[in-house]
């Protein structure tokens, strides 16, 4: 087996493994939805995150200068 053949095989195996985990997550999530008495259900990606999931956008990070400005603004005693 050449390096190229092994590389193709490895990528295909990783893709198959990832798809199998996604299928397992889907079945477990269905069981969670049917058996849970909670009114607000958890998102499937939060229920069991996988490496293939898109990361959740949490906004832009705050710059250190902005943190200092806010601390000075709200720590002053009136």
Secondary structure, 3 states (H helix, E strand, C coil): CCHHHHHHHHHHHHHHHHHHHHHHHHHHHHHHHHHCCCCCCCCHHHHCCCCCCCCCCCCCCCCHHHHHHHHHHHHCCC
